[in-house]
Amino acid sequence: MSETTDNRTDHARALLGFEAAARAEVVLPADAHVIGEPVTVTQIRNPELPHVGLLATCKLGDHVYELGLADVVFPTGSAGAALVARYRDWLGLAPLVAGPEVARSHKVEGDDIVVGKPVDLLVLACKSNALRCRLLGSAREVTLRTAVRDEIAGSIITVTPKKQWTHGRHSYLSGAVSSVRIDATVLGLEPLALHREDELEDGRSVYRLAPVAPTRGDPGADLILEAQDCIEEGAYGEADEVLHQVLALDLRYLDAHAMLGERHLSSWFPLALHHFELGIAIGSLTVGDDFDGALPWGYVENRPFLRCLYGLARVLLRDERRADAVAVLRRLLRLDPGDPLGAGAMLAAIEAGKTWRDLEMAP
């Protein structure tokens, strides 16, 4: 058998493997985008034709097209996105990145939501009387008309729909929010990278959390500095707006969660709780409860996560959840034995029976 024949056989075998992986891993139909247009992928197949590769059957409105799978953008973090990434790598192509600034969003359709039946939605953005949401487990968006209270971008809400309608090609929903929860594992986020830097005397490794984007040219970092300036000038409402812009770019900017949590700690207790919880949950995708390394304050990239932990302990103490506050403080001290935030002093005070009022009023 010639080398050319061997290569063709390997190529065909690889395509069959990708087709089998698609059947096993990707639940169809699935929402996706092609050159910014929202499509529904109904099939992924290998036509076994020369120079063709894998094809995706895509539905756009009443039209059906077959396109190369390599050009289909599935939601970040989905099984479809992982499959396309492996396929493009095998083809020798660069990763395919979604363009949220130009892509049209999928809209919730009539049979996606049943009036009167509770549904879980992922909050994308908050306004005073509306929440822009995504149907959990999909890329389909809907605007929920409701009184906004303790919801934050990145939270999961359970809603019992009262009415559903479409206006200007956009889907709307009215209903009551019955619960708000934090669960970073369903957000489809890429965990923050972790870099080993040193070693402690006890033998544990010292790590540094990587930033969301390179420092130079990072729009989120620039907006965070702008928000800090607003806070120093007393323009708190403007600071909140800027920080929400940061989270719209990427929920992994833990600095924004820490700052919003600290901003609302004394004025809007549940909102502070959710921001600290979400910041910790996102950071914990990288450094979970079983993480045995250290994240010293000396590395500035670690500080937002540590501030979220310290802030959560303060919130829990205010809520009289003393045992939970103690657990968070012990985790913080394990991560950062240097303790520049004073977690050890707070822990000792709690164990001595001090209340949050005693601690907040202490000099």
C-alpha positions in Angstrom: 0.0 0.0 0.0 1.4 3.4 -1.0 2.0 6.3 1.4 -0.7 8.3 -0.3 -3.2 5.5 0.2 -2.2 5.3 3.9 -2.8 9.0 4.3 -6.2 8.8 2.7 -7.1 5.9 5.0 -6.0 7.8 8.1 -7.9 10.9 6.9 -11.1 8.9 6.4 -10.7 7.1 9.7 -10.3 10.5 11.5 -13.4 11.9 9.9 -15.4 8.9 10.9 -14.1 9.4 14.4 -15.3 13.0 14.4 -18.7 12.0 13.1 -19.0 9.4 15.9 -18.0 12.0 18.5 -20.6 14.4 17.1 -23.3 11.8 17.6 -22.1 10.9 21.1 -21.4 14.4 22.4 -23.5 17.0 20.7 -27.2 17.1 21.4 -29.1 18.2 18.3 -30.8 20.4 17.3 -28.4 23.0 18.8 -28.2 26.7 18.5 -25.2 28.2 16.7 -24.0 31.0 14.5 -22.6 31.2 10.9 -21.0 34.5 9.9 -23.0 36.2 12.7 -26.4 34.8 11.7 -28.3 32.6 14.2 -28.9 29.1 12.9 -30.1 25.8 14.3 -27.9 22.8 13.6 -30.0 19.7 13.0 -27.3 17.2 11.8 -23.6 16.7 11.6 -22.5 14.2 9.0 -19.6 12.8 7.0 -20.6 12.5 3.3 -17.4 10.5 2.7 -16.6 12.6 -0.4 -13.1 13.7 -1.4 -12.0 17.2 -0.1 -15.3 17.8 1.6 -15.0 16.9 5.3 -17.7 17.1 7.9 -21.0 19.0 7.0 -23.5 20.6 9.3 -27.1 20.9 8.3 -28.2 24.4 9.4 -31.7 25.8 9.5 -32.2 29.6 9.2 -35.9 30.5 9.2 -37.6 28.3 6.6 -34.4 27.6 4.7 -32.0 24.7 5.2 -28.3 24.7 4.2 -25.4 22.4 4.4 -22.1 24.1 5.5 -18.7 23.0 6.5 -18.7 22.2 10.2 -15.4 24.2 10.6 -17.4 27.4 9.9 -20.1 26.9 12.6 -19.8 28.7 15.9 -21.5 27.0 18.8 -21.9 28.7 22.2 -18.8 29.0 24.2 -18.3 26.1 26.6 -20.7 23.8 24.7 -20.0 20.3 23.5 -20.5 21.6 19.9 -17.8 24.3 20.5 -15.4 21.7 21.9 -16.0 19.4 18.9 -15.4 22.2 16.3 -12.3 23.3 18.2 -10.8 19.8 17.9 -11.9 19.5 14.3 -10.3 22.8 13.3 -7.1 21.9 15.2 -7.0 18.7 13.2 -7.5 20.6 10.0 -4.7 22.9 10.9 -7.0 26.0 11.3 -6.9 28.7 13.9 -9.6 28.6 16.7 -12.9 30.0 15.6 -13.9 32.8 17.9 -17.5 34.1 18.2 -18.0 37.8 17.4 -20.6 38.9 20.0 -20.4 42.5 18.8 -21.8 41.5 15.3 -23.6 38.2 15.9 -27.4 38.4 16.1 -28.7 36.6 19.1 -31.1 33.6 19.0 -34.6 34.5 20.2 -36.8 32.4 22.4 -39.6 30.9 20.3 -43.2 30.1 21.2 -42.7 26.5 22.1 -39.5 27.1 24.2 -41.5 28.5 27.2 -44.9 27.5 28.5 -46.9 30.1 30.2 -47.5 29.0 33.8 -44.7 26.5 33.9 -41.5 27.6 35.8 -38.4 28.0 33.7 -34.7 28.7 34.5 -33.1 31.7 32.8 -29.5 33.0 32.9 -29.4 36.7 33.5 -27.2 38.5 31.0 -27.9 42.2 31.9 -30.1 44.1 34.4 -32.1 47.3 34.0 -34.5 48.9 36.4 -37.6 47.1 35.1 -36.2 44.4 32.9 -33.7 41.6 32.7 -32.1 40.4 29.5 -31.9 36.7 29.8 -30.9 33.5 28.0 -32.9 30.3 28.3 -30.6 28.1 30.4 -28.8 25.4 28.3 -29.3 27.3 25.1 -28.3 30.4 23.2 -31.9 31.8 23.0 -32.5 35.2 24.5 -35.6 36.8 25.9 -36.3 40.1 27.8 -38.1 39.5 31.1 -40.3 42.5 32.2 -40.2 42.4 36.0 -39.3 44.5 39.0 -35.5 44.0 39.3 -34.4 43.3 42.9 -31.5 41.1 43.8 -30.7 39.6 40.4 -27.2 40.2 38.9 -25.6 39.3 35.5 -24.5 35.7 35.7 -27.2 34.6 38.2 -29.7 31.9 37.5 -33.4 32.8 38.1 -36.5 30.7 38.2 -39.5 32.4 36.6 -43.1 31.5 36.3 -44.2 33.1 33.0 -47.5 35.0 32.9 -47.3 36.3 29.3 -45.1 35.9 26.3 -45.0 38.1 23.2 -42.8 39.4 20.4 -42.2 43.0 19.4 -39.7 44.3 16.8 -38.4 40.7 16.2 -37.5 40.5 19.9 -39.0 38.1 22.4 -40.5 39.3 25.7 -41.8 37.6 28.8 -43.5 38.8 32.0 -43.6 36.8 35.2 -42.5 36.6 38.8 -39.0 35.6 39.9 -39.3 32.9 42.5 -35.7 32.3 43.2 -32.1 33.5 42.4 -29.1 31.2 42.6 -25.4 31.2 41.7 -23.9 28.3 39.7 -20.8 29.1 37.7 -20.6 25.5 36.3 -23.5 26.1 33.9 -22.3 29.4 32.5 -20.0 27.9 29.9 -17.0 29.9 31.1 -13.4 29.0 30.4 -11.7 28.7 33.8 -9.0 31.3 34.5 -5.5 30.0 33.9 -3.2 29.4 36.9 0.6 29.9 36.9 2.9 28.4 39.4 5.3 31.0 40.8 7.1 29.8 44.0 6.8 27.5 47.0 6.0 28.2 50.6 8.0 26.9 53.6 5.4 24.3 54.2 6.1 22.9 50.7 2.9 24.1 49.1 3.1 25.7 45.7 2.4 29.4 45.2 0.2 30.3 42.3 -1.0 33.4 40.4 -4.4 33.6 38.7 -4.0 34.8 35.2 -6.0 37.9 34.1 -8.9 37.6 31.8 -7.0 39.3 29.0 -3.4 40.6 28.5 -3.0 43.7 30.5 -2.0 45.9 27.5 -5.1 46.6 25.5 -7.6 45.0 27.9 -10.8 47.0 27.7 -12.2 45.4 30.9 -9.1 46.5 32.9 -9.4 50.1 31.5 -13.1 50.2 32.6 -12.2 49.0 36.1 -9.8 51.8 36.5 -12.5 54.2 35.3 -14.9 52.8 37.8 -12.3 53.2 40.6 -12.0 56.9 39.6 -15.8 57.3 39.8 -15.9 55.8 43.3 -13.1 58.1 44.5 -15.1 61.0 43.1 -18.3 59.9 44.8 -20.0 59.1 41.5 -21.3 55.7 42.7 -24.1 55.3 40.2 -21.8 56.0 37.3 -19.3 53.5 38.8 -22.0 50.8 38.9 -22.8 51.4 35.3 -19.2 51.1 34.2 -18.7 47.9 36.3 -21.8 46.3 34.6 -20.2 47.2 31.3 -17.2 45.2 32.4 -19.3 42.1 33.3 -21.0 42.4 29.9 -17.6 41.9 28.3 -16.7 38.9 30.5 -18.2 37.6 33.7 -14.7 36.5 34.7 -13.5 40.0 35.7 -13.5 39.2 39.4 -12.5 42.8 40.2 -15.9 43.9 39.1 -17.7 41.4 41.3 -15.5 42.4 44.3 -16.1 46.1 43.7 -19.9 45.8 43.3 -20.1 43.6 46.3 -18.1 46.1 48.4 -20.3 48.9 47.0 -23.5 47.3 48.2 -22.3 45.7 51.4 -24.0 48.2 53.7 -26.8 49.4 51.4 -28.1 46.4 49.4 -27.2 43.2 51.3 -28.6 40.5 49.0 -26.9 42.1 45.9 -23.6 42.2 47.7 -24.0 38.5 48.6 -24.7 37.5 45.0 -21.7 39.4 43.6 -19.3 37.9 46.2 -20.7 34.4 45.6 -20.5 34.7 41.9 -16.9 36.0 42.0 -15.9 33.1 44.2 -17.8 30.5 42.1 -16.1 31.7 38.9 -12.6 31.7 40.6 -13.4 28.3 42.1 -13.6 26.9 38.6 -9.8 27.1 38.8 -9.1 26.9 42.5 -11.9 24.8 44.0 -12.3 23.7 47.6 -9.8 20.9 47.1 -7.1 23.3 45.9 -4.0 22.9 48.1 -1.8 25.7 46.8 -1.5 29.3 47.9 -2.7 32.5 46.3 -0.7 35.3 48.0 -2.0 38.9 48.0 1.4 39.9 46.7 0.4 38.9 43.2 -2.2 41.5 42.2 -4.1 39.1 40.0 -5.0 37.1 43.1 -6.5 40.1 45.0 -10.0 40.2 43.4 -10.7 36.5 44.4 -9.3 37.1 47.9 -11.4 40.2 48.3 -14.5 38.3 47.2 -13.8 35.7 49.9 -13.3 38.4 52.6 -16.4 40.2 51.4 -18.5 37.0 51.6 -17.3 36.4 55.1 -18.5 39.9 56.1 -21.9 39.3 54.4 -22.4 35.9 56.1 -21.5 37.3 59.5 -24.1 40.1 59.0 -26.7 37.4 58.1 -25.8 35.6 61.4 -24.4 32.7 59.4 -21.4 32.5 61.7 -20.3 28.9 60.9 -20.4 29.7 57.2 -18.4 32.8 57.7 -15.8 30.9 59.7 -15.4 28.3 56.9 -14.8 31.1 54.3 -12.2 32.8 56.6 -10.4 29.6 57.1 -10.3 29.0 53.4 -9.0 32.5 52.9 -6.2 32.0 55.4 -5.3 28.7 53.8 -4.9 30.5 50.4 -3.1 33.5 51.8 -1.3 32.8 55.1 0.2 36.4 55.0 -3.3 37.7 55.8 -3.1 41.3 54.8 -6.9 41.6 54.9 -7.1 40.7 58.5 -9.1 37.4 58.2 -7.3 35.9 61.2 -8.4 38.8 63.4 -12.0 38.5 62.2 -11.9 34.7 62.8 -10.7 35.2 66.3 -13.3 37.8 67.0 -16.1 35.5 65.8 -14.8 32.7 67.9 -14.8 35.1 70.8 -18.5 35.8 70.3 -18.2 39.2 68.7 -21.0 40.3 66.4 -20.7 42.0 63.0 -21.7 45.3 64.6 -18.7 44.9 67.0 -16.4 44.3 64.1 -17.7 47.0 61.9 -17.5 49.6 64.7 -14.0 48.6 65.8 -11.3 51.2 64.9 
